[in-house]
Each structure stands twice: as C-alpha cells, then as structure tokens.
Amino acid sequence: MTDAKPHNRDKNYRIKSDSPFLQALGVANDAGEIKPNKYAKYRQICRFVEIFIERIERTQAVKQKRVKVLDIGSGKGYLTFAMYDQLAKAGLNPKIDGVDTRAEMVDLCNAAAQASGFENLAFHNMKAEDFVQGYYDAIVALHACDTATDDALFYGIRSKSKLIVCAPCCQHEVLVDLQKSETENRKFIAHGLFLQKQADLITDNARVMLLRSQGYQVDVIDFVSTEHTQKNTLITAIKKNKPSPKYLEQYEAYKKAYGFAGIKLETLMREAGLIRSE
C-alpha cells in the first residue's frame, strides 16, 4: 500500500487544506493543497487549534457576544489565524490581537488578514508590555523564550483571563541556581545536559504551582509529536476557582527541595500583591 500524498491527508483535520488563510500564509498552494514542505506545520496548526477550541469551550467565554484573544509573540501568525478561523466558525465573534517585535512579520500578517477577510484580526509591531492593556479572555504565548513566558502568564493571571496557553522554551533562569545548589536532589545530576533538562522541568512545574495558586485548572500536554520539535510542552490554564494558599505552600517547599531562589513569575506576582511577602 502506498502512502497518500500530503495534500490528500487532511480529511480528518479540523482545518481544511483549502482554507483561504492557509493560502495567504503560504501553507497551501493556489489549488488548496498543503505544500509538501509545510505539512508538519499544517499538522501543528490543526493540533493546536483542536486543543485551544476545546479549552475555550470549557470557559464562560462561549456565552459572550465576543471572545477577545491576545497572542504574544505571534510570529508568522499561523496559529493566530487558525484561532480566528475556528472561533469565527464556532460563532464566537473573535477579536484577536497579535503582538510581535519583528516589523516584517507584522506587515506580512496584516496583509494576510486583509486577504483572508479577517476584519477583527490585527497585528502590532511592539513589545507586549508596551501594548497590552484592558482585558482578554485568552492569553496565548507560543514563542516566548525564557522569562518572556512568565510575563505572558502574569498578564493573564493579573487580568484574570479565562484561558492561558503557553509553550515555554529556553528556561535559563533556574539553571543558574541549580548549578550552585547543594541539595540532595542536585548532587546526583552530574551531566550538564541533564541539569538543563531538570531546570526546564523544575521551571515549568513551578509555573504550574503558581497558576494553581490563583485558581487555575492546569493541564500540561504534548503540543506536537517529538518528531517535529523537541520543545513540545504546552501549558493550558483555565480560570475555575478562587486563589488557594496551599499551592503557595507547596511552591515554597519545592524551592527549598531543589535549591532555587524562585522564578520571575513569582517576583511579578509579589510586586502586584498576588503573593504576600513574608
């Protein structure tokens, strides 16, 4: 049995290959077929939007007249367009802003939004901290490196967004502390590569604890299969409950156990009065 051609393998995906925005972004050709070198990206887009829509439908946002989303570090806009497309098809009347510091990406995405007829999708050339103001139902950050992930999480927490979705990468902050740590957990890790991987896990687990402390129901899942990228962790957080101090107690014990001072998200939360200084 021969494999199906790439452009024929989309029949079970949520987003059809002939969607106009895929053509505008160069993922599909003029015939509505996924380009061979874009098929991995197409799979990623479909998987992400499946997760995103499932999560947003579990919030109260579906009862509103409009759903507002902020995409921090929107890049080439593949996932931003997919969110808009699927929210619109679900009748949720989306208003999405994408923020990126690369002017050429912003210009490309705004042109593609116009070509796709996405009237309430706009991209802005600036840093997120210089743009974000007001409330968004969902905060998305899939290209935020190192502590930029903490900035995105904090904005969602502070504004009590109904949904936060992040794909962390390049977690360097905790690594510095682990390299100097003398805890029992640290002394068995001799190889630098393993220490880096441990720092990644410790950082993301700390973020989960802090999100839970603010009443978020958190899931950590695989974004795409490892054959496409090593950075495949996706954190999704849905606002469900009131803040819970027990997770802050766990977080403090966690820091002591692994010998790190804290993460930027904790600092931002303390400065905002979300965590009381002892």
N, C-alpha and C positions, 0 to 999 in steps of 0.2 A: 504494500500500500504506500502510495506516495503522499508526502506532506502537502497540505493545502497551501496555496500561495498566500503570502502575508495579507494581501488586501481582501482575501476571502475569509479570513479567520475572525472577523469582528461580529459575527451574527449573534453571539451571546453577550456582547458587551453593551453596557448601558448607553454609551455614546456611539452613534453610528458613524462609520468612516466618511460618509458624505456630508457630515455637518459642516456648514459654511465656515465656522470659526476654525476648524482644523485646516481648511484650505487657506484661509487668511494667514494662519500662523506657519504654513509650510509643512504641516504634518501629513496632509493628504494632497494628492495631485488634483488637477482640474477635473479628472473623471471621478473624483470621490473615493479614490483608493489610497490606503495608507502607504506612504513611501517605505521601501524596504529598510532604509537606514533610520526610520522613525518608529518602527513597530514597537521597540522596547519602551519608547517614550509614550506611545499610544496606550500600551498596557498599564503603564504607571498612572497616566491620566485617568483611565477608567477605574482602576483600583482605588485611587484616592477619592474620586468623586462618589464612588459607592459608599466608602466609609463616611465621608462628610455628610452626604444626604441622610444616611441612616442616623447619624448623630444629631443633626439639626432637627430631624423629625421627632426626636425624643425630648425636645425643649418646647417651651411655651411660644417660641418664635413663630411656629406654624399657625398660631391663632391671630397673628398681627396682619395689618394691611401691607406691611413692607418688612423685609428682612435686610438688615444692614451688615455688611461684612467688610473687614479691613484685612488686606493681605500685605504683611510687612516683608519686604524683600521679594517683590513679585517676579523679578527676573524677566524671562521671556513670556511670562503670562499664561503658559499652558494650563496650569491648574486653576488660575484665576478665571479664565474664560470658561473652563469646564464647570466651575461652581455656578457662574452666572447662568449658563445654558441650562443646567439641570434645575436650579432654583426657579427659573422662569417657567420651565416646562411643568414644574410641580405647582404652579400658580402662586408662588410665594413672593412675587413682585420684588426682585432683588435690587439693591443699591450697593455696588461694590466699589471700593477704592483700593487701588494697588499703589504701593509706595516703593520706590527704588532709587538708588543714588546714581544709576547709570542713565544718562540722558538718552543715549541711543536706544536703549531698551524701552524706555518710557515712550519715545516717539513711535517706535515700531508697534507697541501695544495699543496706543491710542488710535493709530491708523487702522489697525486690525479690528478694533472695537467698532469704529465707524463703518468699516467694510462689512462687518457682520451684523450691523443693525442693533448693536447692544447699547442703547441710549443711556442707560444708567450705570455703565461701566467706565471708570476713568482711572488714569494712571498719572502719578505725580512724581516729579523729579526732586526729591529731597529726602533728608533723613526722617525716619519715622517719628523721632522725638520732636522734630520741628513741625510735623504735620498733624499728628493725632490729637484730636480734640472732639469732645462730645462722645456719645455712646454708640457702640457697635454690638450687635447681637452675637457676632462671632469674630474672633481674632485668629488669624491664620499666619503662621511663620514657618515656612518650609526651607528657607535658605539662610537662616540666621545663625551665624557662626559664633562659637564660644559664648560670651556673656550677652550677646545680642538676643539669644533665646530667652534669657532672664528678663530683658527689657520688654520683650513681647508678652511673656507670661504675666509680668507685673501690670502691664497696661490692661490686660484682660481681667486680672484679679481686682485691681483698683476700681475699674468701672463696672464690676460685677457682670461681665459679659456672660451670656448664657452658654456659650461654647468657646473653648480654646483648643486649637490644634497646632502642634509644633513638631518639627522633625529636627531634633538637636544634632549639632555636629561640632567637631573641634573643641572638645571640652578641656581646656588647658588650666582653668583656674584652680581646681582641686589638686591637680597633678603636682604643683609646686609644694603644697603642704604634704602630700603623700611621700614625696622624695625625702623629706626631713622627718617623717613620722617614725616613732619608735614603739608603736603599739604592737600587740601580739599579732594582729591581722596583717600588719605591714611586713614583719620580719621574714615571712615565708615567701614573699614575692621578690625574686632576685633579678629577673629579666625586665629590662626597660619597657619592652613591648607589652608584657603582661601588666605592668604597672599602669601604663597608659590606658589599657582596656579596663582595668579596675577603676581608674579615675573617671572614665566615661560612665560606667555603671553607677558609681557612687554619686556622681553629679546628678544624673537623671533620676535616681531614686530619691535624692534629697528634694528635687523639684516636685516629685510626686507627693512627698510628705507635706510640703508647704502648700501645694494646691489643695490637698485634702483638709488641711487645717482651716481653709477658707470655705469649706462646704462644697467642694467639687468632687464629683464622682469620676475617678480617673481610670483610664484603660491604657495599657502600653501594648502595642501590637506591631507586627511586621507591616511595613508600608508596601514594599515590593520584594520579590524574591531576591535572595543574595546573589543570584547570577547576574543581576543588573547593577547592584551597588552594595558596598559594604555598610554604608550608612542607611540602614533600613528601619530604624526605630521611629515609631510615631506615637506621640503622647496626645491623647484626647481627654478633655476635661469638660464635664457638663455640670453647671451650677445646679445643685439639688438641695443643699441643706444650709443651716446656719454654721458659722465658724465653730470648730471643735478643737479645744486646747490639747486634747490627748495626742494629737498628731504633732504638735509643737514639742511636747514632752518626748515623744519618740525621736523627733529630729535632733534634739539636744543630746540624747543618749547616743544617737547614731554618729554625731560628730566626734564625741569622745572615743567611741569604739574604733573609729577609723583614723583618728588623728588629723582632722582638717578643721580649719577655723570657721568655715561657713561658705556660702555661695552668694553671688551678687543679688539673687532674688531675695534672700533673707535681708540683706542690707537695705534694699529698696522698700521692703515691707516694713522694716523697723522705722525707716525715715518717714513713712506715710502713716505710722501709728497703727499698722495692722498687727504688729507684734510689739508687745510692751517690753521695753528694756528692763532687765533685772537690776 
